[in-house]
Amino acid sequence: MTTQLGFEYLLSSLVYGVLGFGLFMLSLWIMEKLTPYSLEKKITEEGNLALGIVVAAIVLSLGIIYAAAIH
């Protein structure tokens, strides 16, 4: 049995994808503003591996939370 993907499903997927991406970027921006130093500078220029791992864990966690909430 095959089902066709309707336009409304594609549109809702696009809307939820944009919403999730927007929330994700907003969360990263808030996280950057709440820290007393620039996360990007600490990770890239100073090579702080521990901070990079913590930020990566936060990014993955936010992605999982938003994906579950939107799904």
C-alpha positions in Angstrom: 0.0 0.0 0.0 1.5 3.3 -1.0 0.4 6.7 0.2 1.0 10.0 -1.5 2.6 12.8 0.3 0.1 15.7 0.3 1.0 19.4 0.0 -0.3 20.0 3.6 2.2 17.6 5.0 5.1 19.1 3.1 4.0 22.6 4.2 3.7 21.6 7.9 7.1 19.9 7.8 8.6 23.1 6.3 6.9 25.3 8.9 8.0 23.1 11.8 11.6 22.8 10.4 11.9 26.6 10.2 10.3 27.0 13.7 12.7 24.4 15.2 15.7 26.0 13.5 14.7 29.5 14.8 14.3 28.2 18.3 17.6 26.5 18.1 19.4 29.6 16.9 17.6 31.7 19.6 18.8 29.3 22.2 22.4 29.5 21.0 22.2 33.3 20.9 20.9 33.4 24.5 23.6 31.0 25.7 26.3 33.2 24.1 24.8 36.3 25.8 24.6 34.6 29.2 28.2 33.6 29.4 30.7 36.3 30.6 33.0 35.5 27.6 32.7 34.7 23.9 32.1 31.0 23.5 33.2 31.2 19.8 36.5 32.9 20.8 37.3 30.5 23.6 36.7 27.5 21.4 38.2 28.6 18.1 41.0 31.0 19.0 42.1 29.6 22.4 41.4 26.0 21.6 39.4 25.2 24.7 38.5 21.6 24.0 36.5 21.1 27.3 34.3 24.0 26.5 33.8 22.8 23.0 32.6 19.4 24.3 30.2 21.1 26.8 28.7 23.3 24.1 28.4 20.3 21.7 26.5 18.4 24.4 24.2 21.4 24.9 23.6 21.7 21.2 22.7 18.0 20.9 20.4 18.2 23.9 18.6 21.2 22.5 18.2 19.5 19.2 16.7 16.4 20.8 14.4 18.4 22.9 13.1 20.5 20.0 12.8 17.5 17.7 10.7 15.7 20.3 8.6 18.7 21.0 7.8 19.4 17.3 7.3 15.7 16.5 
